[in-house]
Amino acid sequence: MKPVFLLFFLILAGCTQVQSFERGRLAQPEMAWQPDALEATLNDHIFFSKEASSGGSSAAGGGCGCN
Amino acid sequence: MAVAQPVVVAVVTEKQGRRNKEERRVKRIKKAKIRRAPSRSLMALSATALALPGIATADSPPTQSTVSYKYSNYQEDDVSRREAPFGERERYEIDVNQFRLLMPTGRNTSFQLDAIRESMSGASPWFTTADSAGNPLVNLSGASGIRDQRSEVALTGSYYLENGTVSANVGYSEEDDYRSRYIGLSGQRNFNREMTTVAVGLSYADDDIFPTDAELFNRVVSENKDVSSAYISISQIINQTTIFQTALSITEQSGYLSDPYKLLDVRPDDKTQIGWSNAFRHFFIDADAALHVNYRYYHDDFGISSHTLDASWYQNVGRDWQVVPHIRYYSQSAADFYTSIDDFTKPIEQFQSSDYRLSAFGAISGGINLIGRFNDWTLTLSTDRYIANEKYSAYNVNEPGAGLVSFFRVSLGIDYSF
């Protein structure tokens, strides 16, 4: 676990203060965590029903008889 | 559940500053709406409105309403002759219709309505046997196959505060043999001059299973399971073109967890799952493209661990188009009680399952998406070809899964902002 914490501290140390008026690039749709929310939901659902894994970045949503 | 999104405002050059003043005057007269995904110069102009004091520093609802619809067709490859020398080989075909409406409802609130309707037909693995060489053979469910429809509806409400957002959601899903009711609560808060966002969430689902033809095939008649889940995520702006997120989730399932449609399937009545996800986004200014890389590690107490690594490249083409090639690699280990050949001599209380989804395998998938943005409209065409194979596995494969799936998926989506 130590190398993981070291990595996170290095990432935080490498952060430059970005003013709100400098965040234009980050506002572009292609920089969103999920540019296509319906696609992300669909993929989560397909992979959930065809593989054993689920979750990670959000709490479990609704159920279906597919897993 | 929504994940943390950094608060952003566009940069304003001196030249645009002068154009801004005139544009804003015209806008006030015309009461033009702020575009959600416009051309770059227009976005810089509209975003200056967000730079006004008091607005830039608060979390705020979306400035526009958006309605979205996506149609998808999902088709599985037939089982190979080698794995199913006799009988049915055709597997699942699914049509999915997704609908979403997102609306600001006040200065500090918004709501979102989601509806899904899917139709599925085809057959799925019923039980496995061995051929004369001891290799597993797959027997699909019946000649008539399955024909089922699923409908789901969910409502999410969000409340926006000075430094964060709180959301709650409730949903319901129903199909011929399954019903799920779920709720969720989440919140996120910005720190460090909005460079860092921490989000937490909880969810709970109560599911009922009532298999079709239960008495005819000696299946369970009516069972229940519940699922509780929690997550925490931290998002960080690294610099003007880079963001990173790490998240941890834990899920507890209890109740009937076996597959009632398998001839022999006995699983424990509780399962604990953990997932650790990481997301990286970087914008390449010279290429005018964004790179997405995601990695997730998963583990559960059925004995399954997995790695998921995917990458997408969002290439801007001209003013209105984006081409997005994407690729994904997945690999999981087998459940402790997985067996590729059903053993009907084992006592019924002993855990076992020949469900390929519990076997050790790897999967590679990829495709290309095309996105077009025109004024208030966005059109998306997306494709995905997925192939699972025990040879792709990063883990030891003691018993190759029988009936690993391959599929092709194509989707057409449309969004309208108003």
HADDOCK unambig.tbl for C-alpha pairs under 7 A between the chains (distance, minus, plus):
assign (segid A and resid 14 and name CA) (segid B and resid 238 and name CA) 6.84 0.50 0.50
assign (segid A and resid 15 and name CA) (segid B and resid 238 and name CA) 4.35 0.50 0.50
assign (segid A and resid 15 and name CA) (segid B and resid 239 and name CA) 5.84 0.50 0.50
assign (segid A and resid 16 and name CA) (segid B and resid 238 and name CA) 6.37 0.50 0.50
assign (segid A and resid 16 and name CA) (segid B and resid 239 and name CA) 5.40 0.50 0.50
assign (segid A and resid 18 and name CA) (segid B and resid 239 and name CA) 6.18 0.50 0.50
assign (segid A and resid 18 and name CA) (segid B and resid 240 and name CA) 6.16 0.50 0.50
assign (segid A and resid 20 and name CA) (segid B and resid 8 and name CA) 5.78 0.50 0.50
assign (segid A and resid 20 and name CA) (segid B and resid 9 and name CA) 5.33 0.50 0.50
assign (segid A and resid 21 and name CA) (segid B and resid 9 and name CA) 4.91 0.50 0.50
assign (segid A and resid 21 and name CA) (segid B and resid 10 and name CA) 5.28 0.50 0.50
assign (segid A and resid 21 and name CA) (segid B and resid 11 and name CA) 4.90 0.50 0.50
assign (segid A and resid 21 and name CA) (segid B and resid 51 and name CA) 6.79 0.50 0.50
assign (segid A and resid 22 and name CA) (segid B and resid 9 and name CA) 6.67 0.50 0.50
assign (segid A and resid 22 and name CA) (segid B and resid 10 and name CA) 5.96 0.50 0.50
assign (segid A and resid 22 and name CA) (segid B and resid 11 and name CA) 4.96 0.50 0.50
assign (segid A and resid 22 and name CA) (segid B and resid 240 and name CA) 6.57 0.50 0.50
assign (segid A and resid 23 and name CA) (segid B and resid 8 and name CA) 4.95 0.50 0.50
assign (segid A and resid 23 and name CA) (segid B and resid 9 and name CA) 5.15 0.50 0.50
assign (segid A and resid 23 and name CA) (segid B and resid 10 and name CA) 5.42 0.50 0.50
assign (segid A and resid 23 and name CA) (segid B and resid 11 and name CA) 6.78 0.50 0.50
assign (segid A and resid 23 and name CA) (segid B and resid 240 and name CA) 5.96 0.50 0.50
assign (segid A and resid 24 and name CA) (segid B and resid 8 and name CA) 6.51 0.50 0.50
assign (segid A and resid 24 and name CA) (segid B and resid 9 and name CA) 5.44 0.50 0.50
assign (segid A and resid 24 and name CA) (segid B and resid 10 and name CA) 3.49 0.50 0.50
assign (segid A and resid 24 and name CA) (segid B and resid 11 and name CA) 5.58 0.50 0.50
assign (segid A and resid 25 and name CA) (segid B and resid 240 and name CA) 6.84 0.50 0.50
assign (segid A and resid 25 and name CA) (segid B and resid 241 and name CA) 6.20 0.50 0.50
assign (segid A and resid 26 and name CA) (segid B and resid 8 and name CA) 6.51 0.50 0.50
assign (segid A and resid 26 and name CA) (segid B and resid 240 and name CA) 6.98 0.50 0.50
assign (segid A and resid 26 and name CA) (segid B and resid 241 and name CA) 6.37 0.50 0.50
assign (segid A and resid 27 and name CA) (segid B and resid 8 and name CA) 5.50 0.50 0.50
assign (segid A and resid 27 and name CA) (segid B and resid 9 and name CA) 6.82 0.50 0.50
assign (segid A and resid 29 and name CA) (segid B and resid 37 and name CA) 6.68 0.50 0.50
assign (segid A and resid 30 and name CA) (segid B and resid 290 and name CA) 6.21 0.50 0.50
assign (segid A and resid 30 and name CA) (segid B and resid 314 and name CA) 6.23 0.50 0.50
assign (segid A and resid 31 and name CA) (segid B and resid 281 and name CA) 6.34 0.50 0.50
assign (segid A and resid 31 and name CA) (segid B and resid 290 and name CA) 6.43 0.50 0.50
assign (segid A and resid 50 and name CA) (segid B and resid 357 and name CA) 6.27 0.50 0.50
assign (segid A and resid 51 and name CA) (segid B and resid 357 and name CA) 5.17 0.50 0.50
assign (segid A and resid 52 and name CA) (segid B and resid 357 and name CA) 5.64 0.50 0.50
assign (segid A and resid 52 and name CA) (segid B and resid 358 and name CA) 6.16 0.50 0.50
assign (segid A and resid 53 and name CA) (segid B and resid 298 and name CA) 6.40 0.50 0.50
assign (segid A and resid 53 and name CA) (segid B and resid 306 and name CA) 6.98 0.50 0.50
assign (segid A and resid 55 and name CA) (segid B and resid 249 and name CA) 6.44 0.50 0.50
assign (segid A and resid 55 and name CA) (segid B and resid 275 and name CA) 5.76 0.50 0.50
assign (segid A and resid 56 and name CA) (segid B and resid 247 and name CA) 6.28 0.50 0.50
assign (segid A and resid 56 and name CA) (segid B and resid 248 and name CA) 5.75 0.50 0.50
assign (segid A and resid 56 and name CA) (segid B and resid 249 and name CA) 5.18 0.50 0.50
assign (segid A and resid 56 and name CA) (segid B and resid 275 and name CA) 4.25 0.50 0.50
assign (segid A and resid 56 and name CA) (segid B and resid 276 and name CA) 5.08 0.50 0.50
assign (segid A and resid 56 and name CA) (segid B and resid 277 and name CA) 4.82 0.50 0.50
assign (segid A and resid 56 and name CA) (segid B and resid 296 and name CA) 6.63 0.50 0.50
assign (segid A and resid 57 and name CA) (segid B and resid 233 and name CA) 6.99 0.50 0.50
assign (segid A and resid 57 and name CA) (segid B and resid 247 and name CA) 5.25 0.50 0.50
assign (segid A and resid 57 and name CA) (segid B and resid 248 and name CA) 6.61 0.50 0.50
assign (segid A and resid 57 and name CA) (segid B and resid 249 and name CA) 6.72 0.50 0.50
assign (segid A and resid 57 and name CA) (segid B and resid 277 and name CA) 5.64 0.50 0.50
assign (segid A and resid 58 and name CA) (segid B and resid 1 and name CA) 5.97 0.50 0.50
assign (segid A and resid 58 and name CA) (segid B and resid 231 and name CA) 5.90 0.50 0.50
assign (segid A and resid 58 and name CA) (segid B and resid 249 and name CA) 6.70 0.50 0.50
assign (segid A and resid 59 and name CA) (segid B and resid 1 and name CA) 6.95 0.50 0.50
assign (segid A and resid 59 and name CA) (segid B and resid 201 and name CA) 6.31 0.50 0.50
assign (segid A and resid 59 and name CA) (segid B and resid 202 and name CA) 6.14 0.50 0.50
assign (segid A and resid 59 and name CA) (segid B and resid 203 and name CA) 5.93 0.50 0.50
assign (segid A and resid 59 and name CA) (segid B and resid 229 and name CA) 5.29 0.50 0.50
assign (segid A and resid 59 and name CA) (segid B and resid 230 and name CA) 5.36 0.50 0.50
assign (segid A and resid 59 and name CA) (segid B and resid 231 and name CA) 5.56 0.50 0.50
assign (segid A and resid 59 and name CA) (segid B and resid 249 and name CA) 6.45 0.50 0.50
assign (segid A and resid 60 and name CA) (segid B and resid 203 and name CA) 6.41 0.50 0.50
assign (segid A and resid 60 and name CA) (segid B and resid 229 and name CA) 5.89 0.50 0.50
assign (segid A and resid 62 and name CA) (segid B and resid 171 and name CA) 6.84 0.50 0.50
assign (segid A and resid 62 and name CA) (segid B and resid 180 and name CA) 6.49 0.50 0.50
assign (segid A and resid 62 and name CA) (segid B and resid 181 and name CA) 6.95 0.50 0.50
assign (segid A and resid 62 and name CA) (segid B and resid 182 and name CA) 5.76 0.50 0.50
assign (segid A and resid 62 and name CA) (segid B and resid 205 and name CA) 6.51 0.50 0.50
assign (segid A and resid 63 and name CA) (segid B and resid 180 and name CA) 5.43 0.50 0.50
assign (segid A and resid 63 and name CA) (segid B and resid 207 and name CA) 6.84 0.50 0.50
assign (segid A and resid 64 and name CA) (segid B and resid 173 and name CA) 6.98 0.50 0.50
assign (segid A and resid 64 and name CA) (segid B and resid 178 and name CA) 6.59 0.50 0.50
assign (segid A and resid 64 and name CA) (segid B and resid 180 and name CA) 6.76 0.50 0.50
assign (segid A and resid 65 and name CA) (segid B and resid 178 and name CA) 5.62 0.50 0.50
